[in-house]
Amino acid sequence: MLDKYQSNKNNINNLDDDATRLGMGGNSSPEEDEKLYKKRMEKRKEIQSKRLKERNLEKGLVIVFTGNGKGKTTASLGMGLRTLGHGHKIAIIQFIKGAWTTGEKQAFEKFSNKVKWRSLGGGFTWETQDRKKDEFLVKKAWEVAKDYMRNESYKLVILDEINIAMKLGYITAEEVIKFIKSSNMKEDICHVILTGRGASKEIIEFADLVTEMKLIKHPFKEQGIKAQECVEY
């Protein structure tokens, strides 16, 4: 069984290498002759079909959006919108956040029969200035999150800013990982998203998909522009 798995893995790696070698086409391809270009793209299509055929597994995924750049929550909510489009239910549990009424929350509330949005944080630590209360709210949010992850009717559960909650020491990565491992999430094909900068090494290693948002420019820092409606909230 192990040999079969290793052979399959090697085959996938070889196909990936072939796809990289052939490239995406367009004007980046070296062929000036359109017939030669067509042959390259025919081969690329053949390789892509094989790659898709080899990847035939399905399971609930643990997805992480982290990094110092903007867009982590936005990306997770985009997946939420996609899930709604397929007719499934989603739950959004916000750790730390809670003080602002955001545009996306108001938009998702229009799908109240398919969406549960729970903002259970007190705000930034420098605003709350109360570690015990912050920790209490995080633990409360975690208990709520576990209920939704156990609920088979939800296809996607978004744990917004839970990475920050772990970074602040209010909940441990081990606790989060242990619960997800012990649940039947994967069998029920429920996907869980963890957002927030500073995702721990343990969470990154455990996750199936990790994307890091890299900060290049930000108007708040470079131009002194305040958080604005439709951009930050």
BELKATA-V768347 format. One record per residue. SS is DSSP state (hx for helix, st for strand, lp for the rest). PHI is phi in radians with two decimals (NA if undefined). PSI is psi in whole degrees, 0 to 359 (NA if undefined). Layout:
ss->(SS,SS)
phi->(PHI,PHI)
psi->(PSI,PSI)
This chain:
ss->(lp,hx,hx,hx,hx,hx,hx,hx,hx,hx,hx,hx,hx,hx,hx,hx,hx,hx,hx,hx,hx,hx,lp,lp,lp,hx,hx,hx,lp,lp,lp,lp,lp,hx,hx,hx,hx,hx,hx,hx,hx,hx,hx,hx,hx,hx,hx,hx,hx,hx,hx,hx,hx,hx,lp,lp,lp,lp,lp,lp,lp,st,st,st,st,st,lp,lp,lp,lp,lp,hx,hx,hx,hx,hx,hx,hx,hx,hx,hx,hx,hx,hx,hx,lp,lp,lp,st,st,st,st,st,st,lp,lp,lp,lp,lp,lp,lp,lp,hx,hx,hx,hx,hx,hx,hx,hx,hx,lp,lp,lp,st,st,st,st,st,lp,lp,lp,lp,lp,hx,hx,hx,hx,lp,lp,hx,hx,hx,hx,hx,hx,hx,hx,hx,hx,hx,hx,hx,hx,hx,hx,hx,hx,hx,hx,lp,lp,lp,st,st,st,st,st,st,st,lp,hx,hx,hx,hx,hx,hx,lp,lp,lp,lp,lp,hx,hx,hx,hx,hx,hx,hx,hx,hx,hx,lp,lp,hx,hx,hx,hx,lp,lp,st,st,st,st,st,lp,lp,lp,lp,lp,hx,hx,hx,hx,hx,hx,lp,lp,st,st,st,st,lp,lp,lp,lp,lp,lp,hx,hx,hx,hx,lp,lp,lp,lp,lp,lp,lp,lp,lp,lp,lp)
phi->(NA,-1.13,-1.09,-1.14,-1.11,-1.13,-1.11,-1.12,-1.12,-1.11,-1.11,-1.08,-1.09,-1.11,-1.14,-1.09,-1.10,-1.12,-1.11,-1.13,-1.11,-1.33,1.37,-1.64,1.57,1.22,-1.28,-1.37,-1.31,-1.34,-1.22,-1.60,-1.38,-1.14,-1.18,-1.18,-1.11,-1.09,-1.11,-1.07,-1.24,-1.12,-1.16,-1.10,-1.13,-1.09,-1.11,-1.12,-1.08,-1.18,-1.07,-1.16,-1.19,-1.21,-1.64,-2.11,-1.51,-2.54,-2.83,-1.21,-1.86,-1.77,-2.07,-2.14,-2.01,-2.40,1.84,-1.50,-1.42,-1.32,2.09,-1.20,-1.14,-1.02,-1.13,-1.16,-1.25,-1.08,-1.18,-1.10,-1.09,-1.08,-1.11,-1.06,-1.06,-1.57,1.50,-1.75,-1.63,-2.30,-2.24,-2.14,-2.00,-1.75,-1.58,1.23,-1.19,2.82,-1.38,-1.64,-1.71,-1.67,-1.12,-1.18,-1.12,-1.11,-1.20,-1.20,-1.14,-1.24,-1.89,-1.00,-1.33,-2.05,-2.18,-2.05,-2.00,-2.12,-1.65,-2.02,-1.68,-1.80,1.98,-1.06,-1.05,-1.30,-1.65,-1.28,0.94,-2.55,-1.11,-1.12,-1.16,-1.04,-1.14,-1.05,-1.16,-1.11,-1.14,-1.13,-1.09,-1.14,-1.13,-1.12,-1.04,-1.08,-1.08,-1.24,-1.20,-1.37,-1.40,-1.16,-1.42,-1.75,-1.52,-2.45,-2.15,-1.81,-1.82,-1.32,1.18,-1.19,-1.09,-1.15,-1.04,-1.23,-1.10,-1.36,1.50,-1.52,-2.67,-1.76,-1.08,-1.06,-1.14,-1.13,-1.11,-1.03,-1.13,-1.09,-1.12,-1.45,-1.44,-1.71,-0.94,-1.13,-1.20,-1.49,0.96,-1.81,-1.71,-2.17,-1.96,-1.99,-1.98,2.09,-1.18,1.25,-0.99,-1.25,-1.03,-1.13,-1.17,-1.09,-1.19,-1.34,-1.17,-1.53,-2.41,-2.28,-2.17,-1.87,-1.44,-1.74,-1.40,-1.95,-2.49,-2.55,-1.09,-1.11,-1.41,-1.41,-2.10,1.22,-1.58,-1.30,-1.09,-2.12,-0.97,1.42,-1.87,-1.66,-2.66)
psi->(317,320,321,318,316,321,318,319,317,321,318,317,319,318,321,318,318,320,319,318,320,334,184,350,210,200,355,345,146,343,130,331,124,331,318,324,318,320,319,315,329,319,321,320,320,315,318,321,320,320,317,324,323,329,87,14,158,132,167,135,146,118,135,129,114,187,167,353,162,149,3,308,320,317,318,321,331,320,327,317,319,319,318,321,333,5,15,165,147,156,136,116,119,119,146,306,158,340,329,147,111,159,322,325,316,324,316,335,343,345,41,335,344,350,135,116,116,107,105,12,169,356,185,150,325,349,318,319,33,94,320,318,318,315,320,316,322,314,324,316,322,320,320,316,318,323,318,323,333,339,113,347,352,128,330,132,122,121,85,126,19,333,323,318,321,320,326,352,15,343,149,152,323,320,317,313,316,317,313,320,323,345,170,27,313,321,326,359,54,129,142,131,132,121,168,144,161,33,137,161,321,318,318,317,326,326,156,328,126,128,131,120,121,130,124,311,149,130,332,317,312,328,356,30,132,167,132,149,139,344,302,335,NA)
